[in-house]
Amino acid sequence: MAVSVKLDVDIDRRLRVLAREKSCSHHYMMCEAIRRFVEEEEARLSEGKHEAVARNGDGSPAPERAVRPQPQRQTA
């Protein structure tokens, strides 16, 4: 699918330099950057959904689990 993106002149220049140094096309670099962004955002949204499950039905935080205090060690 073709998409047109207007890049800042400096970003375009830097992208082309990186592509040249990595021996790949600037098109590949843009596609890779977008793919990584989408995967990171999907993971972040998925993480948020898992956190929502831990909340009560009204959206308030679930009560904290009781934690037993650990006995303090005596030093000699």
Secondary structure, 3 states (H helix, E strand, C coil): CCCCCCCCHHHHHHHHHHHHHCCCCHHHHHHHHHHHHHHHHHHHHHHHHHHHHCCCCCCCCCCCCCCCCCCCCCCC
